[in-house]
């Protein structure tokens, strides 16, 4: 019975742990990136909707003013 097999198993186990940690870190980084991207997209949509609403109000107001004349 040799100890070489035990050492190899421990090494593979350690590599498995390192791989799991790397995958978890990568997943966390990806999750943060997606969350930040979603936040940025929501801000852009909000600004666009606000500008559009303002333009519509101005357009309606202009038409009402013209109709009163």
C-alpha positions, 0 to 999 in steps of 0.5 A: 500500500502506497501513500502516493494514491492518497497524496494524489487524491488530496491534490485532486480534492484541493484542486476541486475546492479551488475550482469551486471557489473560482466558479463561485467568484466568477458567478458573483462577479457576473451577478454584480455585472448583470445587476449594474447593467440592469440598473443602468438600463432602468435609469436610461429608460426612466430618463427616456420616458421622462423626456417623452412625457415632457415632449407630449405635454408640451405638444398637447399644450401647444395644440390647446393654445393654438386651438384657443386662438 
